[in-house]
Amino acid sequence: MAMNRARQFVALFVFAASTAHAHQPVMDMAPRWAGGAGLQARYEVQVSDEIRDGKDKAAESSGRDKVVHTTWLEGIYTWKREVRATFKLPIIDQKRDAVIDGRAVKQKGSGVGDLILGFPLRKYWNLKRSTVNIGFTPSLRAPTGSTSGSYPVGDGSWDVGLSASANAETVFWYGLVDLFWWHNSGGDRRIHEGDEVGIDINVGIHPYHDNERNLGAFVMLDIESRWEERGRDTGGTTGGQRTTVGPVLVGYLNNFMLRGEAKFPVHENVKGTQFSRGVVVNIGLGVTF
């Protein structure tokens, strides 16, 4: 029974992107069995030293940067493979150089961020040589993060989201498409980020698997796009269009999974003047029970 569960875990563990919005732990899909649980921790760092004005690099880019370190603690419980509940809790340490009323200001913030609860619902079809499923996930973001300080880790608002996904897997390849929407309501200190629509696409191969040791690896390409309405935070204007692309490498052993990825911006058109998305590097470790 344990080995069967581990194999199910491996087959489904990798359909994921690391965004805070769309995908669900553990690595989006595992565990599949009734009464299963999973935990994962992910460390993510985002670094940008470029200011954009719409599509172009702004003249005042030099000497300013933005660095965000986030540790995600995430978990899942599966009543049956079609019905799950998840949580995602960020711990954030961040800083940036903002311009407020025409002068440069260094902003910092750290602490526990806003908790995200998700309730994924799935429908499966087990075909002759593949497995296909579609999903629907309502989500809630609670204002657990502090809104104090110059660069708050929370926004003080209750937000709701919806996600619709489809994926397919065979022995050698897999793919996932996830379309989501978040309604961001107004928070404290006049913070009010705009509503957001996004799409995540994962495509990849499974080049190696040792059935005896349940050891293997996946190689994947992650593509994500975001469209966010104009809003504001303590640093100024938010919102715009962004697309990032990057490789993902996944290794597994029994019911443990190690995942690493890097994402690079390929298109940006921001509202007003704000930091570029920059490079995002992510590494995560997960386990199912």
PAGU-140910 format. One record per residue (C-alpha): x, y, z. Coordinates in steps of 0.2 Angstrom, whole numbers, padded with zeros to 4 digits, always signed. Layout:
// PAGU-140910
XYZ;...
END
This chain:
// PAGU-140910
+0000+0000+0000;+0014+0012+0004;+0023+0009-0012;+0007+0011-0022;+0004+0028-0013;+0022+0033-0017;+0020+0029-0035;+0003+0039-0036;+0012+0053-0027;+0026+0053-0040;+0015+0053-0055;+0005+0068-0049;+0017+0078-0039;+0025+0088-0053;+0011+0097-0061;+0015+0114-0053;+0021+0131-0054;+0027+0140-0039;+0016+0155-0039;+0007+0161-0024;-0009+0163-0033;-0014+0148-0044;-0007+0132-0039;-0010+0121-0024;+0002+0111-0013;+0009+0098-0012;+0017+0103-0029;-0001+0105-0035;-0008+0088-0036;-0003+0075-0023;-0008+0066-0013;-0022+0058-0023;-0028+0044-0011;-0042+0047+0002;-0036+0052+0019;-0019+0058+0012;-0010+0073+0018;+0006+0083+0012;+0017+0096+0018;+0030+0107+0008;+0042+0121+0011;+0048+0133-0003;+0061+0147-0002;+0059+0160-0016;+0070+0175-0019;+0065+0189-0031;+0078+0202-0037;+0076+0217-0048;+0087+0232-0051;+0077+0240-0065;+0063+0253-0065;+0050+0252-0079;+0039+0265-0086;+0025+0256-0096;+0035+0245-0108;+0051+0254-0107;+0066+0256-0094;+0063+0272-0084;+0077+0285-0084;+0079+0284-0064;+0083+0266-0064;+0101+0267-0058;+0105+0264-0040;+0088+0257-0035;+0084+0239-0031;+0071+0227-0024;+0074+0211-0015;+0060+0200-0008;+0064+0184+0001;+0049+0172+0004;+0048+0156+0013;+0031+0147+0010;+0024+0134+0022;+0011+0124+0013;+0000+0109+0016;-0015+0099+0010;-0027+0086+0016;-0037+0075+0004;-0054+0068+0009;-0054+0059-0007;-0045+0062-0023;-0058+0073-0030;-0060+0084-0014;-0045+0093-0005;-0041+0108+0006;-0025+0117+0006;-0016+0131+0015;-0001+0142+0010;+0007+0154+0023;+0021+0165+0017;+0035+0172+0029;+0043+0187+0020;+0058+0198+0022;+0059+0212+0009;+0066+0229+0004;+0065+0241-0010;+0070+0259-0015;+0054+0269-0018;+0052+0287-0023;+0039+0296-0013;+0034+0314-0016;+0049+0316-0027;+0062+0309-0015;+0071+0292-0013;+0065+0282+0002;+0072+0265+0008;+0057+0253+0013;+0058+0237+0023;+0046+0224+0030;+0047+0207+0037;+0035+0195+0045;+0021+0182+0042;+0011+0187+0027;-0007+0184+0022;-0014+0166+0023;-0021+0158+0007;-0034+0144+0009;-0039+0134-0006;-0052+0120-0009;-0047+0111-0025;-0061+0100-0033;-0055+0088-0047;-0063+0076-0060;-0053+0062-0066;-0053+0051-0082;-0041+0036-0082;-0038+0032-0100;-0029+0017-0108;-0012+0026-0109;-0015+0042-0100;-0024+0051-0085;-0033+0067-0088;-0042+0078-0075;-0050+0095-0074;-0051+0106-0058;-0060+0120-0050;-0053+0129-0035;-0061+0143-0025;-0049+0152-0014;-0048+0164+0001;-0034+0176+0006;-0035+0181+0024;-0027+0197+0031;-0015+0188+0043;+0000+0199+0038;+0005+0215+0046;+0001+0232+0037;+0013+0242+0048;+0030+0248+0042;+0036+0256+0026;+0035+0240+0016;+0020+0230+0023;+0020+0211+0021;+0001+0211+0022;-0013+0223+0014;-0027+0221+0027;-0040+0215+0015;-0050+0199+0013;-0048+0193-0005;-0057+0179-0015;-0050+0169-0030;-0056+0156-0043;-0045+0144-0053;-0049+0132-0067;-0037+0119-0073;-0034+0105-0085;-0019+0093-0085;-0014+0076-0093;-0001+0064-0090;+0007+0048-0098;+0022+0038-0093;+0034+0050-0102;+0026+0067-0104;+0013+0079-0095;+0005+0096-0097;-0005+0108-0086;-0015+0124-0090;-0022+0134-0075;-0032+0150-0077;-0036+0160-0062;-0044+0176-0056;-0041+0186-0039;-0053+0200-0033;-0042+0211-0022;-0052+0222-0011;-0046+0238-0002;-0035+0236+0013;-0027+0246+0026;-0017+0262+0023;-0026+0265+0007;-0018+0249+0000;-0028+0242-0014;-0020+0231-0027;-0031+0228-0043;-0040+0213-0048;-0029+0200-0056;-0031+0187-0070;-0017+0174-0074;-0013+0159-0084;+0001+0146-0080;+0007+0133-0092;+0018+0118-0088;+0025+0106-0101;+0038+0093-0097;+0045+0076-0099;+0049+0062-0087;+0066+0056-0094;+0071+0044-0079;+0062+0033-0067;+0069+0018-0057;+0053+0008-0052;+0062-0003-0039;+0068+0012-0029;+0054+0024-0034;+0068+0036-0039;+0067+0048-0054;+0067+0065-0062;+0056+0077-0072;+0061+0092-0083;+0049+0105-0086;+0046+0122-0094;+0035+0135-0084;+0026+0149-0093;+0016+0162-0083;+0007+0178-0088;-0002+0190-0076;-0014+0204-0080;-0017+0216-0065;-0028+0231-0064;-0020+0248-0059;-0019+0249-0040;-0008+0256-0026;+0003+0250-0011;+0014+0260+0000;+0027+0262-0014;+0015+0269-0027;+0006+0262-0042;+0004+0243-0045;-0003+0233-0059;+0001+0229-0077;+0005+0214-0088;+0020+0202-0086;+0025+0186-0093;+0039+0175-0087;+0047+0159-0093;+0059+0147-0085;+0065+0129-0083;+0060+0118-0068;+0070+0102-0062;+0061+0090-0051;+0069+0075-0042;+0059+0062-0031;+0063+0047-0020;+0048+0037-0013;+0036+0050-0005;+0049+0065-0005;+0051+0078-0019;+0064+0091-0022;+0060+0105-0034;+0070+0120-0041;+0066+0133-0054;+0071+0150-0061;+0060+0162-0070;+0065+0176-0081;+0054+0191-0088;+0051+0191-0106;+0037+0204-0107;+0032+0218-0096;+0020+0233-0098;+0017+0240-0080;+0005+0254-0074;+0014+0270-0071;+0032+0268-0065;+0037+0253-0054;+0050+0239-0053;+0052+0226-0066;+0047+0209-0060;+0066+0204-0061;+0073+0186-0059;+0064+0174-0047;+0073+0158-0040;+0063+0145-0031;+0068+0129-0022;+0056+0117-0013;+0055+0101-0003;+0038+0091+0000;+0032+0075+0007;+0016+0066+0008;+0009+0054+0021;
END
